[in-house]
């Protein structure tokens, strides 16, 4: 079976390195090109036989059938503007106007966008939505996340997606997020969803959903020990999105959860 060539954009990042390593073992996919920002010290390094790290997006896209992108929002959108192939996007921290552009770009190419590609985390999204639906408005919702000290955005995209899933379960169109509490805050507003971020060490990621009622609480927790399951999920999404019509997809669709 011919292995389909994949572009990894952000190849020297934490996720990019794991993707390149796991592509070497994948039976259906292979590293076809690797991309980093101009001036990166590793440019020119051979990452697989015949594949050297480059900074030219057009040249990197040319030999590939699928792109996987873990980069900053600006770099991600620049790549999607040039892409004519299916894309898997793990970038977080898009501003509202950037998200709108991404949605527009997905009208001409298929894009899987996920805050987290872990299969277990996407099951957590599903469970959080269902728990919020079943428990109803009488339970307060809080989301707590912990990540490594080098993470540049807060709260994490996964935590915000969990808040969105809770709001969906409640039948609400707005998350009504509370991202910080300090000083004289007053009583907790009904229907609000608290999201708190912790940073430190080298933790790949922990997320907890707390649904708190009177005299009881339900906790849903995911703890990551490595990044490999995130990378494997992204490769699973890359296999799934190949041949799909243009549109914006999420990982729950990849897994058949909705």
KOLTIBA-285751 format. One record per residue (C-alpha): residue in three letters; x, y, z negated; residue number from 1. Coordinates in pm, whole numbers, plus 50000, padded with zeros to 5 digits. Example, Ala and Ser with C-alpha at 12.3 -4.5 7.8 and 13.67 -1.06 7.14 Angstrom:
2
+--------+-------+-------+-------+-----+
! residu !     u !     v !     w ! num !
+--------+-------+-------+-------+-----+
!    ALA ! 51230 ! 49550 ! 49220 !   1 !
!    SER ! 51367 ! 49894 ! 49286 !   2 !
+--------+-------+-------+-------+-----+
This chain:
258
+--------+-------+-------+-------+-----+
! residu !     u !     v !     w ! num !
+--------+-------+-------+-------+-----+
!    UNK ! 50000 ! 50000 ! 50000 !   1 !
!    UNK ! 50128 ! 50343 ! 50093 !   2 !
!    UNK ! 50174 ! 50570 ! 49795 !   3 !
!    UNK ! 50025 ! 50917 ! 49839 !   4 !
!    UNK ! 50270 ! 51206 ! 49790 !   5 !
!    UNK ! 50188 ! 51444 ! 49505 !   6 !
!    UNK ! 50312 ! 51796 ! 49440 !   7 !
!    UNK ! 50384 ! 51869 ! 49074 !   8 !
!    UNK ! 50378 ! 52245 ! 49011 !   9 !
!    UNK ! 50539 ! 52345 ! 48682 !  10 !
!    UNK ! 50761 ! 52039 ! 48712 !  11 !
!    UNK ! 51006 ! 52143 ! 48439 !  12 !
!    UNK ! 50739 ! 52212 ! 48177 !  13 !
!    UNK ! 50645 ! 51965 ! 47907 !  14 !
!    UNK ! 50364 ! 51815 ! 48112 !  15 !
!    UNK ! 50543 ! 51846 ! 48444 !  16 !
!    UNK ! 50837 ! 51639 ! 48324 !  17 !
!    UNK ! 50608 ! 51360 ! 48204 !  18 !
!    UNK ! 50413 ! 51366 ! 48531 !  19 !
!    UNK ! 50733 ! 51330 ! 48734 !  20 !
!    UNK ! 50845 ! 51040 ! 48514 !  21 !
!    UNK ! 50512 ! 50856 ! 48531 !  22 !
!    UNK ! 50477 ! 50908 ! 48907 !  23 !
!    UNK ! 50788 ! 50694 ! 48948 !  24 !
!    UNK ! 50587 ! 50401 ! 48804 !  25 !
!    UNK ! 50247 ! 50471 ! 48963 !  26 !
!    UNK ! 50137 ! 50211 ! 49222 !  27 !
!    UNK ! 49928 ! 50452 ! 49430 !  28 !
!    UNK ! 50095 ! 50791 ! 49389 !  29 !
!    UNK ! 50452 ! 50917 ! 49432 !  30 !
!    UNK ! 50633 ! 51244 ! 49370 !  31 !
!    UNK ! 50631 ! 51423 ! 49704 !  32 !
!    UNK ! 50746 ! 51770 ! 49594 !  33 !
!    UNK ! 50827 ! 51958 ! 49276 !  34 !
!    UNK ! 50777 ! 52330 ! 49222 !  35 !
!    UNK ! 50901 ! 52585 ! 48970 !  36 !
!    UNK ! 50925 ! 52960 ! 48946 !  37 !
!    UNK ! 51193 ! 53150 ! 49139 !  38 !
!    UNK ! 51514 ! 53175 ! 48940 !  39 !
!    UNK ! 51457 ! 52862 ! 48733 !  40 !
!    UNK ! 51798 ! 52717 ! 48636 !  41 !
!    UNK ! 51705 ! 52366 ! 48753 !  42 !
!    UNK ! 51621 ! 52467 ! 49113 !  43 !
!    UNK ! 51785 ! 52225 ! 49356 !  44 !
!    UNK ! 51794 ! 51935 ! 49111 !  45 !
!    UNK ! 51690 ! 51600 ! 49260 !  46 !
!    UNK ! 51392 ! 51466 ! 49063 !  47 !
!    UNK ! 51322 ! 51162 ! 49282 !  48 !
!    UNK ! 51491 ! 51019 ! 49592 !  49 !
!    UNK ! 51473 ! 51294 ! 49853 !  50 !
!    UNK ! 51274 ! 51531 ! 49627 !  51 !
!    UNK ! 51451 ! 51841 ! 49499 !  52 !
!    UNK ! 51301 ! 52106 ! 49275 !  53 !
!    UNK ! 51206 ! 52414 ! 49477 !  54 !
!    UNK ! 51035 ! 52751 ! 49442 !  55 !
!    UNK ! 50869 ! 52778 ! 49787 !  56 !
!    UNK ! 50501 ! 52688 ! 49744 !  57 !
!    UNK ! 50428 ! 52658 ! 50117 !  58 !
!    UNK ! 50721 ! 52421 ! 50170 !  59 !
!    UNK ! 50624 ! 52215 ! 49864 !  60 !
!    UNK ! 50261 ! 52180 ! 49978 !  61 !
!    UNK ! 50349 ! 52071 ! 50332 !  62 !
!    UNK ! 50441 ! 51703 ! 50272 !  63 !
!    UNK ! 50184 ! 51640 ! 49996 !  64 !
!    UNK ! 49827 ! 51507 ! 49989 !  65 !
!    UNK ! 49739 ! 51613 ! 49632 !  66 !
!    UNK ! 49871 ! 51885 ! 49396 !  67 !
!    UNK ! 49884 ! 51873 ! 49017 !  68 !
!    UNK ! 49934 ! 52214 ! 48858 !  69 !
!    UNK ! 50040 ! 52293 ! 48501 !  70 !
!    UNK ! 50158 ! 52653 ! 48520 !  71 !
!    UNK ! 50057 ! 53002 ! 48413 !  72 !
!    UNK ! 49728 ! 53142 ! 48549 !  73 !
!    UNK ! 49898 ! 53376 ! 48798 !  74 !
!    UNK ! 50118 ! 53101 ! 48944 !  75 !
!    UNK ! 49828 ! 52857 ! 48953 !  76 !
!    UNK ! 49605 ! 53093 ! 49151 !  77 !
!    UNK ! 49888 ! 53173 ! 49393 !  78 !
!    UNK ! 49928 ! 52802 ! 49466 !  79 !
!    UNK ! 49553 ! 52743 ! 49505 !  80 !
!    UNK ! 49529 ! 53031 ! 49754 !  81 !
!    UNK ! 49783 ! 52853 ! 49974 !  82 !
!    UNK ! 49657 ! 52497 ! 49918 !  83 !
!    UNK ! 49455 ! 52300 ! 50171 !  84 !
!    UNK ! 49467 ! 51977 ! 49970 !  85 !
!    UNK ! 49284 ! 51854 ! 49657 !  86 !
!    UNK ! 49421 ! 52006 ! 49336 !  87 !
!    UNK ! 49424 ! 51897 ! 48973 !  88 !
!    UNK ! 49464 ! 52196 ! 48741 !  89 !
!    UNK ! 49562 ! 52173 ! 48374 !  90 !
!    UNK ! 49641 ! 52543 ! 48334 !  91 !
!    UNK ! 49462 ! 52722 ! 48049 !  92 !
!    UNK ! 49428 ! 53086 ! 47945 !  93 !
!    UNK ! 49245 ! 53216 ! 48255 !  94 !
!    UNK ! 49090 ! 53559 ! 48212 !  95 !
!    UNK ! 48725 ! 53590 ! 48325 !  96 !
!    UNK ! 48821 ! 53748 ! 48658 !  97 !
!    UNK ! 49084 ! 53477 ! 48719 !  98 !
!    UNK ! 48828 ! 53207 ! 48642 !  99 !
!    UNK ! 48593 ! 53362 ! 48899 ! 100 !
!    UNK ! 48864 ! 53353 ! 49164 ! 101 !
!    UNK ! 48939 ! 52990 ! 49082 ! 102 !
!    UNK ! 48570 ! 52905 ! 49124 ! 103 !
!    UNK ! 48570 ! 53083 ! 49462 ! 104 !
!    UNK ! 48879 ! 52892 ! 49577 ! 105 !
!    UNK ! 48710 ! 52564 ! 49478 ! 106 !
!    UNK ! 48445 ! 52631 ! 49741 ! 107 !
!    UNK ! 48696 ! 52536 ! 50011 ! 108 !
!    UNK ! 48903 ! 52263 ! 49839 ! 109 !
!    UNK ! 48818 ! 52008 ! 49568 ! 110 !
!    UNK ! 48960 ! 52111 ! 49230 ! 111 !
!    UNK ! 48955 ! 51916 ! 48904 ! 112 !
!    UNK ! 48994 ! 52171 ! 48623 ! 113 !
!    UNK ! 49031 ! 52044 ! 48268 ! 114 !
!    UNK ! 49150 ! 52196 ! 47944 ! 115 !
!    UNK ! 49273 ! 51849 ! 47848 ! 116 !
!    UNK ! 49324 ! 51540 ! 48064 ! 117 !
!    UNK ! 49333 ! 51287 ! 47781 ! 118 !
!    UNK ! 49062 ! 51025 ! 47829 ! 119 !
!    UNK ! 49002 ! 51017 ! 47452 ! 120 !
!    UNK ! 48971 ! 51397 ! 47430 ! 121 !
!    UNK ! 48714 ! 51399 ! 47707 ! 122 !
!    UNK ! 48520 ! 51134 ! 47517 ! 123 !
!    UNK ! 48547 ! 51377 ! 47222 ! 124 !
!    UNK ! 48386 ! 51652 ! 47435 ! 125 !
!    UNK ! 48103 ! 51411 ! 47512 ! 126 !
!    UNK ! 48061 ! 51309 ! 47147 ! 127 !
!    UNK ! 48070 ! 51670 ! 47024 ! 128 !
!    UNK ! 47795 ! 51764 ! 47268 ! 129 !
!    UNK ! 47580 ! 51467 ! 47166 ! 130 !
!    UNK ! 47638 ! 51518 ! 46793 ! 131 !
!    UNK ! 47539 ! 51885 ! 46816 ! 132 !
!    UNK ! 47227 ! 51789 ! 47010 ! 133 !
!    UNK ! 47123 ! 51515 ! 46766 ! 134 !
!    UNK ! 47199 ! 51706 ! 46446 ! 135 !
!    UNK ! 47036 ! 52030 ! 46562 ! 136 !
!    UNK ! 47062 ! 52385 ! 46438 ! 137 !
!    UNK ! 47076 ! 52292 ! 46069 ! 138 !
!    UNK ! 47446 ! 52203 ! 46092 ! 139 !
!    UNK ! 47720 ! 52465 ! 46109 ! 140 !
!    UNK ! 47999 ! 52401 ! 46363 ! 141 !
!    UNK ! 48370 ! 52463 ! 46316 ! 142 !
!    UNK ! 48660 ! 52366 ! 46545 ! 143 !
!    UNK ! 49016 ! 52345 ! 46414 ! 144 !
!    UNK ! 49323 ! 52295 ! 46634 ! 145 !
!    UNK ! 49696 ! 52250 ! 46568 ! 146 !
!    UNK ! 49970 ! 52279 ! 46831 ! 147 !
!    UNK ! 50347 ! 52315 ! 46859 ! 148 !
!    UNK ! 50512 ! 52645 ! 46778 ! 149 !
!    UNK ! 50595 ! 52723 ! 47144 ! 150 !
!    UNK ! 50233 ! 52725 ! 47268 ! 151 !
!    UNK ! 50162 ! 53071 ! 47407 ! 152 !
!    UNK ! 49779 ! 53083 ! 47408 ! 153 !
!    UNK ! 49537 ! 53057 ! 47116 ! 154 !
!    UNK ! 49290 ! 52910 ! 47064 ! 155 !
!    UNK ! 49376 ! 52616 ! 47286 ! 156 !
!    UNK ! 49174 ! 52554 ! 47598 ! 157 !
!    UNK ! 49066 ! 52224 ! 47445 ! 158 !
!    UNK ! 48928 ! 52396 ! 47134 ! 159 !
!    UNK ! 48733 ! 52642 ! 47348 ! 160 !
!    UNK ! 48598 ! 52354 ! 47558 ! 161 !
!    UNK ! 48486 ! 52180 ! 47238 ! 162 !
!    UNK ! 48300 ! 52496 ! 47133 ! 163 !
!    UNK ! 48138 ! 52508 ! 47476 ! 164 !
!    UNK ! 48033 ! 52142 ! 47444 ! 165 !
!    UNK ! 47874 ! 52215 ! 47104 ! 166 !
!    UNK ! 47684 ! 52509 ! 47252 ! 167 !
!    UNK ! 47566 ! 52287 ! 47539 ! 168 !
!    UNK ! 47445 ! 52027 ! 47290 ! 169 !
!    UNK ! 47246 ! 52296 ! 47110 ! 170 !
!    UNK ! 47093 ! 52412 ! 47437 ! 171 !
!    UNK ! 47262 ! 52752 ! 47414 ! 172 !
!    UNK ! 47416 ! 52942 ! 47705 ! 173 !
!    UNK ! 47652 ! 53133 ! 47477 ! 174 !
!    UNK ! 47912 ! 52989 ! 47242 ! 175 !
!    UNK ! 47882 ! 53278 ! 46987 ! 176 !
!    UNK ! 48246 ! 53222 ! 46891 ! 177 !
!    UNK ! 48410 ! 53340 ! 46569 ! 178 !
!    UNK ! 48785 ! 53335 ! 46633 ! 179 !
!    UNK ! 48904 ! 53499 ! 46309 ! 180 !
!    UNK ! 48781 ! 53571 ! 45957 ! 181 !
!    UNK ! 48938 ! 53833 ! 45735 ! 182 !
!    UNK ! 48821 ! 54057 ! 45457 ! 183 !
!    UNK ! 48455 ! 54119 ! 45378 ! 184 !
!    UNK ! 48296 ! 53910 ! 45652 ! 185 !
!    UNK ! 47952 ! 53862 ! 45499 ! 186 !
!    UNK ! 47757 ! 53540 ! 45522 ! 187 !
!    UNK ! 47820 ! 53303 ! 45810 ! 188 !
!    UNK ! 47601 ! 53398 ! 46107 ! 189 !
!    UNK ! 47350 ! 53130 ! 46203 ! 190 !
!    UNK ! 47440 ! 52953 ! 46524 ! 191 !
!    UNK ! 47800 ! 53073 ! 46532 ! 192 !
!    UNK ! 48089 ! 52838 ! 46615 ! 193 !
!    UNK ! 48415 ! 52899 ! 46433 ! 194 !
!    UNK ! 48739 ! 52822 ! 46618 ! 195 !
!    UNK ! 49066 ! 52840 ! 46424 ! 196 !
!    UNK ! 49419 ! 52788 ! 46559 ! 197 !
!    UNK ! 49726 ! 52661 ! 46370 ! 198 !
!    UNK ! 50079 ! 52663 ! 46515 ! 199 !
!    UNK ! 50400 ! 52492 ! 46407 ! 200 !
!    UNK ! 50661 ! 52226 ! 46476 ! 201 !
!    UNK ! 50643 ! 52010 ! 46788 ! 202 !
!    UNK ! 50287 ! 51879 ! 46757 ! 203 !
!    UNK ! 50142 ! 51788 ! 47101 ! 204 !
!    UNK ! 49792 ! 51866 ! 46977 ! 205 !
!    UNK ! 49526 ! 51792 ! 46717 ! 206 !
!    UNK ! 49159 ! 51889 ! 46736 ! 207 !
!    UNK ! 48884 ! 51850 ! 46477 ! 208 !
!    UNK ! 48514 ! 51921 ! 46510 ! 209 !
!    UNK ! 48330 ! 51972 ! 46181 ! 210 !
!    UNK ! 47951 ! 51972 ! 46173 ! 211 !
!    UNK ! 47853 ! 52081 ! 45824 ! 212 !
!    UNK ! 47509 ! 52033 ! 45674 ! 213 !
!    UNK ! 47374 ! 52052 ! 45321 ! 214 !
!    UNK ! 47548 ! 51787 ! 45112 ! 215 !
!    UNK ! 47718 ! 51615 ! 45406 ! 216 !
!    UNK ! 47940 ! 51673 ! 45705 ! 217 !
!    UNK ! 48037 ! 51489 ! 46022 ! 218 !
!    UNK ! 48399 ! 51511 ! 46146 ! 219 !
!    UNK ! 48523 ! 51414 ! 46492 ! 220 !
!    UNK ! 48903 ! 51414 ! 46523 ! 221 !
!    UNK ! 49161 ! 51353 ! 46796 ! 222 !
!    UNK ! 49536 ! 51347 ! 46726 ! 223 !
!    UNK ! 49797 ! 51323 ! 46999 ! 224 !
!    UNK ! 50135 ! 51161 ! 46929 ! 225 !
!    UNK ! 50282 ! 51200 ! 47282 ! 226 !
!    UNK ! 50199 ! 51379 ! 47606 ! 227 !
!    UNK ! 50192 ! 51063 ! 47816 ! 228 !
!    UNK ! 49817 ! 51010 ! 47783 ! 229 !
!    UNK ! 49757 ! 51367 ! 47906 ! 230 !
!    UNK ! 49978 ! 51297 ! 48209 ! 231 !
!    UNK ! 49813 ! 50960 ! 48279 ! 232 !
!    UNK ! 49473 ! 51129 ! 48273 ! 233 !
!    UNK ! 49593 ! 51390 ! 48523 ! 234 !
!    UNK ! 49715 ! 51111 ! 48755 ! 235 !
!    UNK ! 49378 ! 50940 ! 48718 ! 236 !
!    UNK ! 49210 ! 51267 ! 48818 ! 237 !
!    UNK ! 49445 ! 51299 ! 49118 ! 238 !
!    UNK ! 49344 ! 50955 ! 49243 ! 239 !
!    UNK ! 48974 ! 51033 ! 49187 ! 240 !
!    UNK ! 48968 ! 51375 ! 49357 ! 241 !
!    UNK ! 49128 ! 51255 ! 49680 ! 242 !
!    UNK ! 48860 ! 51253 ! 49950 ! 243 !
!    UNK ! 48603 ! 51447 ! 49744 ! 244 !
!    UNK ! 48414 ! 51738 ! 49901 ! 245 !
!    UNK ! 48510 ! 52093 ! 49798 ! 246 !
!    UNK ! 48390 ! 52190 ! 49454 ! 247 !
!    UNK ! 48493 ! 52246 ! 49095 ! 248 !
!    UNK ! 48498 ! 51923 ! 48895 ! 249 !
!    UNK ! 48588 ! 51839 ! 48536 ! 250 !
!    UNK ! 48743 ! 51539 ! 48366 ! 251 !
!    UNK ! 48411 ! 51417 ! 48229 ! 252 !
!    UNK ! 48297 ! 51374 ! 48589 ! 253 !
!    UNK ! 48619 ! 51188 ! 48670 ! 254 !
!    UNK ! 48543 ! 50946 ! 48386 ! 255 !
!    UNK ! 48174 ! 50912 ! 48472 ! 256 !
!    UNK ! 48062 ! 51063 ! 48141 ! 257 !
!    UNK ! 47823 ! 51299 ! 48322 ! 258 !
+--------+-------+-------+-------+-----+
